[in-house]
Amino acid sequence: MKKNLFAGNSMLSEPPVPHNEPVCMYEVDSSERASLKQTLEQVASEEIEIFPIVNGERVSTGNTETVSMPHDHGHSLAKFHKAGKKEAESAMKAALEVQEAWANTDWRERVAIFLRAAELISTSRRDLINAATMLGQSKTAHQAEIDSACELIDFLRFNAYFASEIYKEQPYSPKGQWNQTDYRPLEGLILAVTPFNFTAIAGNLPTCPAMLGNVVLWKPAGTALRSAQVIMDVLEEAGLPPGVINFLPCDGPEISEPVLQSPHLAGLHFTGSTGTLDYLWKQVSANLDSYQTYPRVVGETGGKDFVVAHKSADRPSLTTALIRGAFEFQGQKCSAASRAYIAQSVWDSIKDDLVEQVEDIKMGDVRDFRNFMGAVIDEKAFKKISSYIDAAKNSPKDKIVAGGECRGETGYFVRPTVVETSDPNCKLLEEEIFGPVLTVYPYPDEEYEKVLQLCDETSPYALTGGVFARDREAVLQASTRLRNAAGNFYINDKPTGSVVNQQPFGGARRSGTNDKAGSKGNVMRWLSPRVVKETFNAPVDYRYPFMEAE
């Protein structure tokens, strides 16, 4: 028998029952605030070098690019060496060499590594991962805390618990038999392609399959490499064996194409744009004949997330939900509120207050904790968002009632913008902008049912959405009519801020495969069950009783 290089004590107990990580609020004069401020200064003062990591080794490619702060794009945080086809092929080779041993490692030994990583992030590495996310992705302290600390910790702890619950699910065994389910990892490689906007997602997509015994090639977003590097450092510190997760920073298809052409591809774990998932899925389909197994494709993509306000909606809570839902992290959440259908009477009563509050929002360098917003991620995003604001300025049916300014000299800053439209089919209501732009369509109070149909049919996406109403019948109408319009539906709350194990996240239609990150369902996608039947007293005669002579 081949020696198991990862073998260890198989008598470890089951993982502890997890609880959601408490959120630090970083109040004035708190020790948490002072510590984070100090770490921000440290991270901002140094320019590190980021390398591809293949089989545990840093690889210098010489082909480097800069990682800059979005809110101060002249300030470099890091230089990263771009991985290419050569590094991808080396990573595939390294992963396949450790695949069998890692798959055969006792599952409790595997999850212990990721539970230790969660503990490191919760304690000694919390400030570092938050600071790297704040500076590299222009998140405020609160947005970084709920993402790169709390949500990532929750993913690691709850996925370990979900795995233990799955492994315990075993079939019925009648007298004389022992039936068992062997939950195997997938046979081959997993490609994890992660986005810039959530450090927690960047950490979850490679670690969830790896925790279950899979080997992974991880392609992080080039605009989120400072925090991605922290994740890799933490995993290595926690004891992750070389080759299990290979870290391949790059731009474009340099990594995905050779991996998708490999006969060993077993799965794609993806979060990003709808167009990119379309492209990758087509590549997988084109190569189906060459694969050893049908690859699992798990993807979460775009959104055009809605808020519908009935005439009975509570005005102050609706106003707050629109501001937080649309403008936190500059609207760069796939769940961000980007279109709102508001009863005319409600709009008339909240418009002035909404505009006043939006105009009062402070934005700038996230190291200034008074700012509610930072900058959008890069120049490409800045230009795209600006083009939608320009379109609203040039449309006779659209009116910018708040914001509308874009300044890119020092950082990629877009003021939070509210557009009022009389056109229910304007492009700002239909197309994903991924920026701080909220488009409001006021509708006649008596046309609530009609506007629910409009909301359902306007966008190809179905990620998140919500209804504001104190009238319970109106809530029921919206929940029923919009059942397929959102994978995560909120009643009297903003459509953002899902929490692991509380609101497992994902949508359907053009928003993805709806495999619900933060739930047992997503974990199950990275396992391949094998049923084993053992018979204790096997038959010794092929003939059945009905065959006896009469």
C-alpha positions as CSV (number, residue, x, y, z in Angstrom):
1,M,0.0,0.0,0.0
2,K,1.2,3.5,-0.9
3,K,2.4,5.3,2.2
4,N,0.0,8.1,3.3
5,L,2.2,11.1,3.8
6,F,-0.5,13.0,5.6
7,A,-1.6,10.2,7.9
8,G,-2.0,11.1,11.6
9,N,-4.2,10.4,14.6
10,S,-7.6,9.2,13.4
11,M,-9.0,9.4,16.9
12,L,-9.6,13.2,16.9
13,S,-13.1,14.2,18.1
14,E,-15.6,15.8,15.8
15,P,-15.1,19.6,15.3
16,P,-16.8,21.9,17.8
17,V,-20.2,23.3,17.0
18,P,-19.6,26.7,15.4
19,H,-21.1,30.1,16.2
20,N,-21.0,33.1,14.0
21,E,-17.9,35.3,14.7
22,P,-18.7,38.4,16.7
23,V,-18.2,41.6,14.8
24,C,-15.8,44.2,16.2
25,M,-17.2,47.7,16.0
26,Y,-14.0,49.7,16.3
27,E,-15.5,52.4,18.5
28,V,-13.5,55.5,19.2
29,D,-10.9,55.0,22.0
30,S,-11.2,51.2,21.7
31,S,-8.2,48.9,21.8
32,E,-9.4,47.2,18.6
33,R,-9.5,50.6,16.7
34,A,-6.0,51.6,17.9
35,S,-4.5,48.2,16.9
36,L,-6.1,48.3,13.5
37,K,-4.9,51.8,12.9
38,Q,-1.4,50.8,13.7
39,T,-1.5,47.8,11.4
40,L,-2.9,50.0,8.6
41,E,0.1,52.3,8.9
42,Q,2.4,49.3,8.8
43,V,0.8,47.7,5.7
44,A,0.7,51.1,3.9
45,S,4.3,51.8,4.6
46,E,5.7,48.6,2.9
47,E,5.7,47.3,-0.6
48,I,5.8,43.5,-0.6
49,E,6.5,41.1,-3.4
50,I,3.8,38.5,-4.2
51,F,4.7,35.3,-6.0
52,P,2.9,32.3,-7.4
53,I,3.0,29.5,-4.9
54,V,3.4,26.0,-6.5
55,N,3.9,23.0,-4.2
56,G,4.7,25.3,-1.4
57,E,7.5,27.1,-3.2
58,R,7.5,30.8,-4.2
59,V,8.1,31.1,-8.0
60,S,9.7,34.2,-9.5
61,T,8.4,34.8,-13.0
62,G,10.0,38.3,-13.6
63,N,6.7,39.4,-15.2
64,T,5.4,41.8,-12.6
65,E,2.6,44.2,-12.1
66,T,1.7,46.7,-9.3
67,V,-1.0,46.3,-6.7
68,S,-2.2,49.8,-5.8
69,M,-4.7,51.4,-3.4
70,P,-7.9,52.3,-5.3
71,H,-8.3,55.4,-3.2
72,D,-4.7,56.5,-3.8
73,H,-3.7,54.7,-7.1
74,G,-0.2,56.2,-7.0
75,H,0.5,54.3,-3.9
76,S,1.9,50.7,-4.5
77,L,1.2,48.1,-1.9
78,A,2.9,45.2,-3.7
79,K,4.5,43.9,-6.9
80,F,3.2,40.6,-8.0
81,H,4.8,38.0,-10.3
82,K,2.2,36.9,-12.9
83,A,1.7,33.2,-13.3
84,G,1.5,31.8,-16.8
85,K,1.0,28.5,-18.6
86,K,4.3,27.1,-17.2
87,E,3.3,27.8,-13.6
88,A,-0.2,26.4,-14.3
89,E,1.3,23.1,-15.6
90,S,3.7,22.9,-12.7
91,A,0.8,23.5,-10.3
92,M,-1.3,20.8,-11.9
93,K,1.6,18.3,-11.6
94,A,2.2,19.2,-8.0
95,A,-1.5,18.9,-7.1
96,L,-1.9,15.5,-8.8
97,E,1.2,14.2,-7.0
98,V,-0.4,14.8,-3.5
99,Q,-4.0,14.1,-4.5
100,E,-4.2,10.5,-3.4
101,A,-2.5,11.1,-0.1
102,W,-4.6,14.2,0.7
103,A,-7.8,12.4,-0.3
104,N,-7.0,9.5,2.0
105,T,-6.1,11.7,5.0
106,D,-8.6,11.4,7.8
107,W,-11.2,14.1,7.4
108,R,-10.7,15.4,11.0
109,E,-7.0,15.9,10.3
110,R,-7.9,18.0,7.3
111,V,-10.5,20.2,8.9
112,A,-8.2,20.8,11.9
113,I,-5.9,22.7,9.6
114,F,-8.7,25.0,8.5
115,L,-10.1,25.4,12.0
116,R,-6.6,26.6,13.0
117,A,-6.6,29.1,10.1
118,A,-10.0,30.4,11.4
119,E,-8.5,30.8,14.8
120,L,-5.5,32.7,13.5
121,I,-7.7,35.1,11.6
122,S,-9.9,35.6,14.6
123,T,-7.0,36.5,16.8
124,S,-3.4,37.3,15.7
125,R,-4.0,37.9,12.0
126,R,-7.3,39.8,12.3
127,D,-5.8,43.2,12.0
128,L,-3.6,42.2,9.1
129,I,-6.3,40.7,6.9
130,N,-8.6,43.6,7.6
131,A,-5.9,46.2,6.9
132,A,-4.9,44.4,3.6
133,T,-8.6,44.4,2.5
134,M,-9.1,48.0,3.5
135,L,-6.1,49.3,1.6
136,G,-6.1,46.9,-1.3
137,Q,-9.9,46.9,-2.0
138,S,-10.8,50.3,-0.4
139,K,-13.2,48.9,2.2
140,T,-14.0,50.8,5.4
141,A,-13.2,49.2,8.7
142,H,-16.7,47.9,9.1
143,Q,-17.0,46.4,5.6
144,A,-13.6,44.7,6.0
145,E,-14.5,43.4,9.4
146,I,-17.7,41.7,8.4
147,D,-16.0,40.3,5.3
148,S,-12.4,39.4,5.6
149,A,-12.6,38.6,9.3
150,C,-16.0,37.4,10.3
151,E,-17.4,35.9,7.1
152,L,-14.1,34.1,6.3
153,I,-13.9,32.7,9.8
154,D,-17.5,31.6,9.6
155,F,-16.9,29.9,6.2
156,L,-14.0,27.9,7.6
157,R,-15.7,26.9,10.9
158,F,-19.1,26.1,9.5
159,N,-17.8,24.2,6.4
160,A,-15.9,22.0,8.8
161,Y,-19.1,21.4,10.8
162,F,-21.2,20.8,7.6
163,A,-18.6,18.2,6.5
164,S,-18.9,16.4,9.7
165,E,-22.7,16.4,9.4
166,I,-22.5,15.0,5.9
167,Y,-20.1,12.3,6.8
168,K,-22.5,11.1,9.5
169,E,-25.4,10.7,7.1
170,Q,-25.4,7.0,6.4
171,P,-28.0,4.7,4.8
172,Y,-30.2,2.1,6.6
173,S,-28.7,-1.3,7.2
174,P,-31.2,-4.2,7.6
175,K,-30.3,-7.4,9.4
176,G,-27.3,-9.2,7.9
177,Q,-26.0,-6.1,6.0
178,W,-23.9,-3.1,6.7
179,N,-24.5,-0.2,4.2
180,Q,-22.1,2.7,4.3
181,T,-21.6,5.9,2.2
182,D,-18.0,6.8,1.5
183,Y,-18.0,10.5,0.8
184,R,-15.0,10.8,-1.6
185,P,-13.4,14.0,-2.9
186,L,-13.8,14.6,-6.6
187,E,-11.4,12.7,-8.9
188,G,-9.1,15.4,-10.2
189,L,-8.3,19.1,-9.9
190,I,-10.5,22.0,-8.8
191,L,-10.0,25.4,-10.4
192,A,-11.0,28.2,-8.0
193,V,-11.5,31.6,-9.6
194,T,-12.2,34.3,-7.1
195,P,-13.3,38.0,-7.2
196,F,-12.0,41.2,-5.8
197,N,-15.0,42.3,-3.8
198,F,-15.1,39.8,-1.0
199,T,-12.0,38.5,0.8
200,A,-14.2,35.9,2.4
201,I,-15.3,34.5,-1.0
202,A,-11.6,34.6,-2.1
203,G,-10.8,32.4,0.9
204,N,-13.9,30.1,0.7
205,L,-13.7,29.1,-2.9
206,P,-10.4,27.2,-2.7
207,T,-10.6,26.1,1.0
208,C,-14.0,24.5,0.9
209,P,-13.1,21.9,-1.8
210,A,-9.6,21.4,-0.2
211,M,-11.1,20.8,3.2
212,L,-13.0,17.9,1.7
213,G,-9.9,16.2,0.3
214,N,-9.7,17.9,-3.1
215,V,-6.6,19.6,-4.6
216,V,-7.0,23.1,-5.9
217,L,-5.5,25.6,-8.3
218,W,-6.5,29.1,-7.0
219,K,-6.6,32.1,-9.4
220,P,-7.3,35.2,-7.3
221,A,-8.3,38.6,-8.7
222,G,-5.4,40.7,-9.6
223,T,-7.0,43.7,-7.7
224,A,-7.3,41.8,-4.4
225,L,-3.9,40.2,-4.2
226,R,-2.8,41.9,-1.0
227,S,-5.5,40.2,1.1
228,A,-5.2,37.0,-0.9
229,Q,-1.6,36.8,0.1
230,V,-2.6,37.0,3.7
231,I,-4.9,34.1,3.3
232,M,-2.2,31.9,1.7
233,D,0.2,32.9,4.5
234,V,-2.4,32.0,7.1
235,L,-3.1,28.6,5.5
236,E,0.6,27.8,5.4
237,E,1.0,28.9,9.0
238,A,-2.0,26.6,9.9
239,G,-0.2,23.6,8.4
240,L,-1.7,23.2,4.9
241,P,0.6,20.7,3.1
242,P,2.4,21.8,-0.1
243,G,0.5,21.2,-3.3
244,V,-3.0,21.1,-1.8
245,I,-3.8,24.7,-2.8
246,N,-1.6,26.2,-5.4
247,F,-1.7,30.0,-5.7
248,L,-1.6,31.4,-9.2
249,P,-2.0,35.2,-9.5
250,C,-2.4,36.4,-13.1
251,D,-4.6,38.4,-15.4
252,G,-6.9,36.9,-18.0
253,P,-6.9,33.3,-19.3
254,E,-3.3,32.4,-18.8
255,I,-4.2,30.0,-16.1
256,S,-7.8,29.0,-16.9
257,E,-7.1,27.8,-20.5
258,P,-4.4,25.1,-19.7
259,V,-6.4,23.9,-16.6
260,L,-9.7,23.7,-18.5
261,Q,-7.9,21.6,-21.2
262,S,-6.5,19.1,-18.6
263,P,-8.2,15.7,-18.6
264,H,-7.9,15.9,-14.8
265,L,-10.3,18.9,-14.3
266,A,-13.0,17.8,-11.9
267,G,-14.6,21.1,-10.8
268,L,-14.8,24.9,-11.2
269,H,-15.6,27.0,-8.2
270,F,-16.2,30.5,-9.5
271,T,-17.4,33.9,-8.5
272,G,-17.3,36.8,-10.9
273,S,-19.0,38.2,-13.9
274,T,-21.7,36.4,-15.9
275,G,-19.8,36.8,-19.1
276,T,-16.7,35.2,-17.6
277,L,-18.6,32.2,-16.3
278,D,-20.3,31.9,-19.7
279,Y,-16.9,31.8,-21.3
280,L,-15.5,29.2,-18.8
281,W,-18.5,27.0,-19.0
282,K,-18.3,27.0,-22.8
283,Q,-14.7,25.9,-22.6
284,V,-15.6,23.1,-20.2
285,S,-18.4,22.0,-22.6
286,A,-16.0,22.1,-25.6
287,N,-13.6,19.8,-23.7
288,L,-16.1,17.3,-22.3
289,D,-14.8,14.4,-24.4
290,S,-11.4,14.8,-22.9
291,Y,-12.2,14.8,-19.2
292,Q,-12.0,11.7,-17.0
293,T,-15.2,12.8,-15.3
294,Y,-18.0,15.4,-15.7
295,P,-16.6,18.5,-14.0
296,R,-18.8,20.1,-11.3
297,V,-19.5,23.8,-12.1
298,V,-20.4,26.0,-9.2
299,G,-20.7,29.6,-10.0
300,E,-22.1,32.9,-8.6
301,T,-22.2,35.8,-11.0
302,G,-24.0,39.1,-11.5
303,G,-27.0,40.8,-10.0
304,K,-29.4,43.6,-10.6
305,D,-30.8,43.6,-7.2
306,F,-34.1,45.2,-6.3
307,V,-36.1,46.9,-3.6
308,V,-39.9,47.1,-4.0
309,A,-41.6,49.6,-1.7
310,H,-45.4,49.2,-1.1
311,K,-47.4,52.3,-0.2
312,S,-47.5,51.0,3.4
313,A,-43.7,50.9,3.7
314,D,-42.0,52.3,6.8
315,R,-40.3,55.4,5.5
316,P,-37.2,55.8,7.8
317,S,-36.2,52.1,7.5
318,L,-36.7,52.1,3.7
319,T,-34.4,55.2,3.4
320,T,-31.7,53.6,5.6
321,A,-31.9,50.3,3.7
322,L,-31.6,52.1,0.3
323,I,-28.5,54.0,1.4
324,R,-26.7,51.1,3.0
325,G,-27.9,48.6,0.5
326,A,-26.8,50.7,-2.5
327,F,-23.7,52.5,-1.3
328,E,-21.8,50.4,1.2
329,F,-18.5,49.3,-0.4
330,Q,-19.3,51.7,-3.3
331,G,-22.1,49.4,-4.5
332,Q,-19.5,46.8,-5.5
333,K,-21.5,43.9,-4.1
334,C,-23.3,41.5,-6.3
335,S,-26.2,41.9,-3.9
336,A,-26.1,45.7,-3.8
337,A,-29.5,47.5,-4.2
338,S,-29.3,49.0,-7.7
339,R,-32.9,49.4,-8.7
340,A,-35.9,50.5,-6.5
341,Y,-39.6,50.5,-7.4
342,I,-41.2,52.9,-4.9
343,A,-44.8,53.8,-4.6
344,Q,-45.3,57.4,-5.6
345,S,-46.7,58.5,-2.2
346,V,-43.7,56.9,-0.4
347,W,-41.2,58.5,-2.9
348,D,-42.7,61.9,-2.4
349,S,-42.3,61.6,1.4
350,I,-38.7,60.2,1.5
351,K,-37.1,61.8,-1.6
352,D,-35.8,65.0,0.1
353,D,-34.6,63.1,3.2
354,L,-32.9,60.5,1.0
355,V,-31.1,63.1,-1.1
356,E,-30.0,65.0,2.0
357,Q,-28.5,61.9,3.6
358,V,-26.8,60.8,0.4
359,E,-25.3,64.2,-0.2
360,D,-24.0,64.1,3.4
361,I,-22.1,60.8,2.9
362,K,-18.3,61.2,3.3
363,M,-16.0,59.4,1.0
364,G,-12.2,59.2,0.8
365,D,-9.2,57.3,2.2
366,V,-10.5,54.4,4.2
367,R,-7.9,55.1,6.9
368,D,-10.0,58.0,7.9
369,F,-12.7,56.2,9.8
370,R,-15.2,59.1,9.3
371,N,-15.6,58.0,5.7
372,F,-18.7,55.9,4.8
373,M,-17.3,55.1,1.4
374,G,-13.9,54.5,-0.4
375,A,-13.0,54.3,-4.0
376,V,-14.2,51.9,-6.7
377,I,-11.7,49.2,-7.4
378,D,-9.8,50.3,-10.6
379,E,-9.8,52.6,-13.6
380,K,-11.8,50.1,-15.7
381,A,-14.6,50.1,-13.2
382,F,-14.4,53.9,-12.8
383,K,-14.9,54.4,-16.5
384,K,-17.8,51.9,-16.7
385,I,-19.7,53.4,-13.8
386,S,-19.0,56.9,-15.2
387,S,-20.5,56.0,-18.5
388,Y,-23.8,55.0,-16.9
389,I,-23.9,58.3,-15.0
390,D,-23.3,60.1,-18.3
391,A,-26.1,58.1,-19.9
392,A,-28.5,59.3,-17.1
393,K,-27.3,62.9,-17.6
394,N,-28.1,62.7,-21.3
395,S,-31.5,61.0,-21.0
396,P,-34.6,63.1,-21.0
397,K,-36.4,60.5,-18.9
398,D,-33.7,60.2,-16.2
399,K,-32.9,62.8,-13.6
400,I,-29.9,62.7,-11.2
401,V,-31.3,63.8,-7.9
402,A,-28.1,63.1,-5.8
403,G,-24.5,62.7,-6.6
404,G,-23.3,62.2,-10.2
405,E,-19.7,63.4,-9.7
406,C,-16.7,61.2,-10.7
407,R,-13.1,62.2,-9.9
408,G,-10.2,59.9,-10.7
409,E,-7.1,62.1,-10.3
410,T,-5.9,60.7,-7.0
411,G,-8.3,57.8,-6.4
412,Y,-11.2,56.3,-8.3
413,F,-14.0,58.1,-6.6
414,V,-17.6,58.1,-7.6
415,R,-20.1,60.0,-5.5
416,P,-23.1,57.9,-4.4
417,T,-25.7,58.7,-7.1
418,V,-29.5,58.4,-7.1
419,V,-31.3,58.6,-10.4
420,E,-35.0,59.0,-10.7
421,T,-36.5,57.7,-14.0
422,S,-39.8,57.7,-15.7
423,D,-38.7,54.9,-18.0
424,P,-39.3,51.4,-16.6
425,N,-37.0,50.0,-19.3
426,C,-34.1,52.4,-19.0
427,K,-30.7,50.7,-19.1
428,L,-29.9,51.8,-15.5
429,L,-32.8,49.6,-14.4
430,E,-31.8,46.6,-16.5
431,E,-28.0,46.4,-16.7
432,E,-25.5,45.5,-13.9
433,I,-23.4,48.6,-13.1
434,F,-21.5,47.3,-10.1
435,G,-21.0,50.8,-8.6
436,P,-22.7,53.3,-6.3
437,V,-25.7,54.1,-8.5
438,L,-29.3,53.6,-7.4
439,T,-32.1,54.0,-9.9
440,V,-35.5,54.7,-8.6
441,Y,-38.7,54.2,-10.6
442,P,-41.7,55.7,-8.8
443,Y,-45.0,53.9,-9.6
444,P,-48.6,54.8,-9.0
445,D,-49.7,53.5,-5.6
446,E,-52.5,51.4,-7.1
447,E,-50.2,49.6,-9.6
448,Y,-48.4,47.4,-7.0
449,E,-49.3,44.1,-8.7
450,K,-48.2,45.5,-12.1
451,V,-44.9,46.7,-10.7
452,L,-44.2,43.3,-9.2
453,Q,-44.5,41.8,-12.6
454,L,-42.3,44.5,-14.0
455,C,-39.6,43.9,-11.4
456,D,-39.7,40.1,-12.1
457,E,-39.4,40.5,-15.9
458,T,-37.0,43.5,-16.2
459,S,-33.6,41.9,-15.4
460,P,-32.1,38.5,-16.4
461,Y,-30.6,38.2,-13.0
462,A,-32.1,36.6,-9.8
463,L,-29.7,37.1,-7.0
464,T,-31.1,39.3,-4.2
465,G,-34.1,41.5,-3.7
466,G,-36.5,42.7,-1.0
467,V,-39.9,44.2,-0.2
468,F,-40.8,47.0,2.2
469,A,-44.4,46.9,3.4
470,R,-46.3,46.9,6.7
471,D,-49.3,45.5,5.0
472,R,-48.9,41.7,5.4
473,E,-50.9,40.9,2.3
474,A,-48.5,43.1,0.2
475,V,-45.6,41.2,1.7
476,L,-47.2,37.9,0.7
477,Q,-48.0,39.1,-2.8
478,A,-44.4,40.2,-3.4
479,S,-42.9,37.0,-1.9
480,T,-45.2,34.9,-4.2
481,R,-44.8,36.9,-7.4
482,L,-41.1,37.4,-7.0
483,R,-40.4,33.8,-5.9
484,N,-38.0,33.2,-8.8
485,A,-36.6,36.7,-9.0
486,A,-34.2,36.3,-6.1
487,G,-32.2,33.5,-4.5
488,N,-32.1,35.6,-1.3
489,F,-35.2,37.6,-0.5
490,Y,-35.5,40.2,2.3
491,I,-38.6,41.5,4.0
492,N,-38.2,45.0,5.4
493,D,-34.4,44.9,5.1
494,K,-31.7,45.8,2.6
495,P,-30.8,43.0,0.1
496,T,-27.2,42.8,1.3
497,G,-25.3,41.4,4.3
498,S,-26.0,37.6,4.2
499,V,-24.4,35.7,7.0
500,V,-23.0,32.2,6.8
501,N,-25.5,29.6,8.1
502,Q,-28.1,32.3,8.6
503,Q,-28.8,33.3,5.0
504,P,-26.8,30.9,2.7
505,F,-26.1,32.9,-0.4
506,G,-26.7,32.5,-4.1
507,G,-29.1,33.1,-7.0
508,A,-30.4,31.5,-10.1
509,R,-31.2,32.7,-13.7
510,R,-28.1,34.6,-14.9
511,S,-26.9,35.0,-11.3
512,G,-25.4,31.6,-11.0
513,T,-26.0,28.0,-10.0
514,N,-27.5,28.8,-6.6
515,D,-25.4,26.3,-4.7
516,K,-25.7,28.5,-1.6
517,A,-22.3,29.3,-0.1
518,G,-22.5,29.1,3.6
519,S,-24.6,25.9,3.6
520,K,-24.3,22.2,3.6
521,G,-25.5,22.2,0.0
522,N,-22.3,23.9,-1.3
523,V,-20.1,21.6,0.7
524,M,-21.8,18.5,-0.8
525,R,-20.9,19.7,-4.3
526,W,-17.3,18.9,-3.7
527,L,-17.9,15.3,-2.6
528,S,-18.7,12.2,-4.7
529,P,-20.6,9.6,-2.7
530,R,-19.7,5.9,-3.0
531,V,-22.2,3.4,-1.5
532,V,-20.6,0.3,0.0
533,K,-22.7,-2.8,0.9
534,E,-21.3,-5.5,3.0
535,T,-23.2,-8.8,3.4
536,F,-22.4,-10.9,6.5
537,N,-24.0,-14.1,5.3
538,A,-24.0,-14.3,1.5
539,P,-26.3,-16.7,-0.4
540,V,-24.7,-19.9,-1.6
541,D,-27.4,-21.1,-4.1
542,Y,-28.5,-19.1,-7.1
543,R,-32.0,-20.6,-7.0
544,Y,-35.0,-18.7,-5.4
545,P,-37.8,-20.3,-3.4
546,F,-40.4,-19.6,-6.2
547,M,-38.5,-22.0,-8.5
548,E,-39.2,-25.1,-6.4
549,A,-41.4,-27.8,-8.0
550,E,-45.1,-27.7,-7.2
